[in-house]
Amino acid sequence: MIDKTCDSLAQSVADIHDGATVMIGGFGNAGMPSALIDALIAHGARELTIVNNNAGNGDTGLAALIKEKRVRKIVCSFPRQSDSWHFDTLYRAGEIELELTPQGNLAERIRAAGAGIGGFFSPTGYGTLLAEGKETRVIDGKNYVFETPIHADFALIKALRGDRWGNLVYRKTARNFGPIMAMAAKTTIAQVAEIVPLGELDPEAIVTPGIFVQRVVKEAV
Amino acid sequence: MNNRYTRDQMAARVAQDIPEGAYVNLGIGLPTKVANYLPLEKEIFLHSENGLLGMGPAPAPGEEDEDLINAGKQPVTLLTGGAYFHHADSFAMMRGGHLDICVLGAFQVSHTGDLANWHTGAPDAIPAVGGAMDLAIGAKQVFVMMEHQTKTGESKIVERCTYPLTGIGCVSRIYTDLAVLDVTSEGLRVREMAPGLTLADLQAVTAAPLLAPLE
């Protein structure tokens, strides 16, 4: 019998190694897997490369991971916000590296990794600072920039419900990066509000099929 | 110049140009105001890049749901018939040319429609781009909504943007507190001016050549 559920949050993140690339779902706090991030902080892995849309809000979740100085580099589209003070401080001190990517390129680079695409030409960012040094091409008279996939060792995502095969459904706009990050990581760990028996999720409505998910853990016991 | 349009009048003016059935993204800041002026009898689909189509107004106090937010991370609602989707699909809607209109704020717009709205280029600034570049090149029509001049009186409409670019030649129409202008292959054509303003008045505060309104 295949059972991808984990008994504890700590157990679900125990093999995240120093220097790992970790995708973290969420757009601001919607969809942020805070229970998994807390477990990762307690676990202690360092020198992480984090892929997220933002660079932490307030003092919890990703912001706490940054505050604890576990993050060497962050790949994101929108780091600076009114409440991104932990990132701002470390960035200004030169203690954290930033790779800034337009949000749609970030999403598509993640999707490309999960779909086995070796790169793609995107019109976004052509002629801007964020395309400097990148290969360009004119296709049917339109300008494009070559973008590469973003792979990850782990993805930490938040879903509403999951089953023991790893099938997932999400809640409202908390879905955001979850489905594509699940595709792009070698090991995807989903924090869910509820683990349901196999067969309970409507197969017509499953958003992330279990093939993209290695572990499912309940967010609070 | 004392006959400037207010920010609410600008929002109402943009709303007039959004037809029923349009798929529309309203950028963060001033463009968000446009939603207040979309007539309820018209069905217009508002898109939010964090995975939402059919966005409704802000919820009543106490009805906020932290899983239902817009691109500015403010609580919103979903209209009946609305849909949720993941980020790659959401940006496919933008980059793939499926949105009819997006409305963006700007630091500067050039007379050829170049847009600068993401970064001042200040050496101590932490850059953040979000979805600005995707919106700029993706929508069928890009409307910019901004004050005509900076607080110190410099024209925000320029021959060449001095701030870092968001997109090249992507703006189709500009709504300011003094005028509505179209970016055309001949140049910047004035469509409307604030009451009492002459073309010479407008040209005097605009750092790019203007074409007279078509009769």
HADDOCK unambig.tbl for C-alpha pairs under 7 A between the chains (distance, minus, plus):
assign (segid A and resid 28 and name CA) (segid B and resid 73 and name CA) 6.80 0.50 0.50
assign (segid A and resid 30 and name CA) (segid B and resid 66 and name CA) 6.19 0.50 0.50
assign (segid A and resid 30 and name CA) (segid B and resid 67 and name CA) 5.04 0.50 0.50
assign (segid A and resid 77 and name CA) (segid B and resid 128 and name CA) 6.16 0.50 0.50
assign (segid A and resid 77 and name CA) (segid B and resid 129 and name CA) 5.67 0.50 0.50
assign (segid A and resid 77 and name CA) (segid B and resid 130 and name CA) 4.74 0.50 0.50
assign (segid A and resid 78 and name CA) (segid B and resid 128 and name CA) 4.48 0.50 0.50
assign (segid A and resid 78 and name CA) (segid B and resid 129 and name CA) 5.66 0.50 0.50
assign (segid A and resid 78 and name CA) (segid B and resid 130 and name CA) 4.86 0.50 0.50
assign (segid A and resid 79 and name CA) (segid B and resid 128 and name CA) 5.76 0.50 0.50
assign (segid A and resid 80 and name CA) (segid B and resid 126 and name CA) 6.24 0.50 0.50
assign (segid A and resid 80 and name CA) (segid B and resid 128 and name CA) 5.84 0.50 0.50
assign (segid A and resid 102 and name CA) (segid B and resid 129 and name CA) 5.85 0.50 0.50
assign (segid A and resid 102 and name CA) (segid B and resid 130 and name CA) 5.65 0.50 0.50
assign (segid A and resid 102 and name CA) (segid B and resid 131 and name CA) 5.96 0.50 0.50
assign (segid A and resid 102 and name CA) (segid B and resid 133 and name CA) 6.37 0.50 0.50
assign (segid A and resid 103 and name CA) (segid B and resid 130 and name CA) 5.04 0.50 0.50
assign (segid A and resid 103 and name CA) (segid B and resid 131 and name CA) 4.88 0.50 0.50
assign (segid A and resid 104 and name CA) (segid B and resid 88 and name CA) 6.98 0.50 0.50
assign (segid A and resid 104 and name CA) (segid B and resid 91 and name CA) 5.20 0.50 0.50
assign (segid A and resid 104 and name CA) (segid B and resid 131 and name CA) 6.38 0.50 0.50
assign (segid A and resid 104 and name CA) (segid B and resid 134 and name CA) 6.01 0.50 0.50
assign (segid A and resid 107 and name CA) (segid B and resid 87 and name CA) 6.05 0.50 0.50
assign (segid A and resid 107 and name CA) (segid B and resid 88 and name CA) 5.15 0.50 0.50
assign (segid A and resid 108 and name CA) (segid B and resid 88 and name CA) 5.71 0.50 0.50
assign (segid A and resid 111 and name CA) (segid B and resid 88 and name CA) 6.82 0.50 0.50
assign (segid A and resid 124 and name CA) (segid B and resid 133 and name CA) 5.73 0.50 0.50
assign (segid A and resid 124 and name CA) (segid B and resid 134 and name CA) 5.27 0.50 0.50
assign (segid A and resid 124 and name CA) (segid B and resid 137 and name CA) 6.36 0.50 0.50
assign (segid A and resid 125 and name CA) (segid B and resid 133 and name CA) 5.74 0.50 0.50
assign (segid A and resid 125 and name CA) (segid B and resid 166 and name CA) 6.79 0.50 0.50
assign (segid A and resid 125 and name CA) (segid B and resid 167 and name CA) 6.55 0.50 0.50
assign (segid A and resid 126 and name CA) (segid B and resid 167 and name CA) 6.99 0.50 0.50
assign (segid A and resid 127 and name CA) (segid B and resid 168 and name CA) 6.86 0.50 0.50
assign (segid A and resid 128 and name CA) (segid B and resid 164 and name CA) 6.89 0.50 0.50
assign (segid A and resid 128 and name CA) (segid B and resid 165 and name CA) 5.41 0.50 0.50
assign (segid A and resid 128 and name CA) (segid B and resid 166 and name CA) 6.31 0.50 0.50
assign (segid A and resid 128 and name CA) (segid B and resid 167 and name CA) 6.96 0.50 0.50
assign (segid A and resid 129 and name CA) (segid B and resid 164 and name CA) 6.89 0.50 0.50
assign (segid A and resid 171 and name CA) (segid B and resid 67 and name CA) 6.77 0.50 0.50
assign (segid A and resid 172 and name CA) (segid B and resid 67 and name CA) 5.80 0.50 0.50
assign (segid A and resid 172 and name CA) (segid B and resid 68 and name CA) 5.80 0.50 0.50
assign (segid A and resid 172 and name CA) (segid B and resid 84 and name CA) 6.09 0.50 0.50
assign (segid A and resid 173 and name CA) (segid B and resid 50 and name CA) 6.53 0.50 0.50
assign (segid A and resid 173 and name CA) (segid B and resid 51 and name CA) 5.83 0.50 0.50
assign (segid A and resid 173 and name CA) (segid B and resid 52 and name CA) 6.72 0.50 0.50
assign (segid A and resid 173 and name CA) (segid B and resid 67 and name CA) 5.52 0.50 0.50
assign (segid A and resid 173 and name CA) (segid B and resid 68 and name CA) 5.24 0.50 0.50
assign (segid A and resid 173 and name CA) (segid B and resid 69 and name CA) 6.59 0.50 0.50
assign (segid A and resid 173 and name CA) (segid B and resid 84 and name CA) 6.40 0.50 0.50
assign (segid A and resid 174 and name CA) (segid B and resid 67 and name CA) 5.11 0.50 0.50
assign (segid A and resid 175 and name CA) (segid B and resid 86 and name CA) 5.87 0.50 0.50
assign (segid A and resid 176 and name CA) (segid B and resid 50 and name CA) 5.83 0.50 0.50
assign (segid A and resid 176 and name CA) (segid B and resid 51 and name CA) 5.91 0.50 0.50
assign (segid A and resid 176 and name CA) (segid B and resid 86 and name CA) 4.56 0.50 0.50
assign (segid A and resid 176 and name CA) (segid B and resid 87 and name CA) 4.94 0.50 0.50
assign (segid A and resid 177 and name CA) (segid B and resid 86 and name CA) 6.07 0.50 0.50
assign (segid A and resid 177 and name CA) (segid B and resid 87 and name CA) 5.45 0.50 0.50
assign (segid A and resid 179 and name CA) (segid B and resid 86 and name CA) 6.61 0.50 0.50
